[in-house]
Amino acid sequence: MLSDVEVEVYAEVRPTESEAKVRSAVLNLIDLDEVEVLVMNNTKFIHGRARGLRSLGKLRELIRRGRIGETAREVLSRSVIGNEVVINANKQAAYVGILSFAMGEVESPLGPITIRIRTSNPQHLITWLTSG
């Protein structure tokens, strides 16, 4: 069962960006229990945490609605590190309610939204996210 899901999200707020828009982009992907602004080395980040599968409902719906289940399954499967799944999403796409996986600065020039999901069964989580 997927009762042990923990989610952590980071997104840099670049000087040319609106903090509110970056927060909105993050919240379009994940339902967070806590959201805060962190400043590390003079760089501002939106940081959030959540517990439970319900926090990933929006992500699952975006995968389903975008008909990207197969692609998402491949990306997520390649993103498993131990008991974590770590993915990057394009910030601009997320802001308009679309999930687009980002592989680096070229695909997300304003920096990605990094989503780190911890669970005892990453493969079961991937199946849940990408089916339905």
N, C-alpha and C positions, 0 to 999 in steps of 0.2 A: 504494500500500500504506500501511497505517496503522502504520508502525513508529516514527514520530516523535512519539508521543503523550506529553505531559507534563501531569500533573494537580496542581493546588494547591487545597487546601480550607481554609476558615476558618469557625469557628463561635464566636460569643461565648458565654462562660460567664457568665450573669447571676448576681448575688449569691444569688438564690433557687434556683439550679440546682446539681445535683451535677456536678462535673467528670467523674466516671466515666460518668455517664449521657450527657452531651454527647459524650464520646469514643465511647461505644458507638453513639450515633445516627449519628455521622460514619462509623464503621467498618461500619455496616449498609448504607451506600450505596457506599463506595469501599474497595478494598483498598490501603492506603497502605504505602509503603516506610519512611517516617519519620513519626512523630507527636510533636509537642512542645506544651508550653504556653507561650504568649507573653503577656507583659503589656505593653500599650501604653496610656499615659495612664490608668493605674490600672484598665484593663479587661483581663480575662483572656480569651484565645482558645485554642481547640484549633486547631492549624495542622498540616497534613500535606502531604506531597508523594509523588508516585509517577511512575514512568515506565513506558510500555508499555500496550498495549491490555488486557492481563489485569487491570489495576487497575480497569477499568470493567466487569468481568464482572458484579458484583453489581447495578450500575445497569441494565445491559442485562436481567438476569433480572427485576428489579423491574418494568421497563417491560413485559416479556413477560407475567409472572405477573399483573400488574394489568390487563392488556388495555388499556393506554393508549398503544399505539404511535402512533396518529394524533394524539392530543393532544400526546404527547411530541415528535413530529416538528414540529408547529406551534410549540410553545414553544421547542424547540432552534433551529429555523430563525430565529426572531425574536431569538435570543440570540447570534447570530454577530456578532463585532466583529473584523474583519480575519481573523487566523488563530486566533482564540479563540472558544470557546463558553463563555458565562458564565451559569450558572443558580443560582437559589436554591431550596432545598428546605426544607419545613417540618420543624423539629427534632423535634417531638412525634411526627409520623407516622413519621419515620425511625427513631426510637427503638423503635417497634413493628414495624419492617420493612416500612413502606409508603412508596412514593415519592409525595409530593404537592408539586407545584411551588408556590412561594410568590412572590407578586408584591409583597410589602411587609409592613409591621408588622401590618396588619389580618389578613393570612393567616398570619402567623407572629409572634404577639405576643411570644415570647421571643427573637426574632431568628432569621433563617434560617441554614441551612448554605449557604455560598456555594462553588460548585464552578466552578473555572476550568480549562478544558481547552484546551491549545495543540496544534495540529496543522497540517500544511501543507494538509490537505484537509478542512475542517470539514464540508462536505456529505457526503463519503464516510463520515466518522465518524457523522454523524446517521443515515445510512442503516443503518450497521452496528448502532447502538444500538437502532434502532426496528424492525428487521426480525428475524424469527425467533421 
